[in-house]
Amino acid sequence: MPSLPNYLRTNRKHISLSQEEVAFLLGMKGMAKEKKVSRDENNMRIPTLEFALAYEAIYGKPIRELFAGLYEQIA
C-alpha cells in the first residue's frame, strides 16, 4: 500500500485538534496561521526542520512516520 505524502491531518484528527490549535502550538502568528497548517497537511509545502520537529512533539510520532511519503522518496 503506498503511503500518503504525510500523515499530519490523520494525526491531528486522531487527537481532536483543529488546524488553528495546531498553529498555536507551533507558535505560528498572523491571520492565516491555520492556512499554513493546511498547506503542510496537503503537501503544498515542506515544513522547516523546526516545524517538523514541533509536529513530532505535538503528535508524539517520529518525523519519518509523519512524513512517510517524503521519507520513502528520499530513502
Number of C-alpha atoms within 10 A of each C-alpha: 3 7 12 14 17 22 21 22 17 12 17 18 11 10 10 10 13 14 19 17 15 19 20 13 13 19 11 16 10 7 7 12 18 19 13 17 24 18 13 19 21 16 17 11 12 15 16 9 10 10 15 19 16 17 22 17 14 15 17 11 14 14 19 15 16 23 20 18 17 17 14 13 8 7 6
